[in-house]
Amino acid sequence: MAAHITDILAFGVPGGWEWIIILVVALLIFGRRLPEIARSIGKSLTEFKKGIHEAQETKEEVEKDVREIKDDIVNEAKDAAGLDDTSTDD
């Protein structure tokens, strides 16, 4: 695995002129479709962010439900055992 990484790094990261050449080639290849591609990438990122936000909300709701169920189980167990939350042992 490390040998493959060193082979890739042997070529180095493209510098200034290389990036300019890459951009010119990309413009020649994609040309008129570039705004359409950028728009679709933007829409994809927006949908991805919405999905992440919805997943976080769902996770928080599930965690809340689990806490409530746990509390209910503890209270039911205490009631079944005849324990009272308000009693104090002095």
Buried (B, 14 or more C-beta within 10 A) or exposed (E): EEEEEEEEEEEEEEEEEEEEEEEEEEEEEEEEEEEEEEEEEEEEEEEEEEEEEEEEEEEEEEEEEEEEEEEEEEEEEEEEEEEEEEEEEE
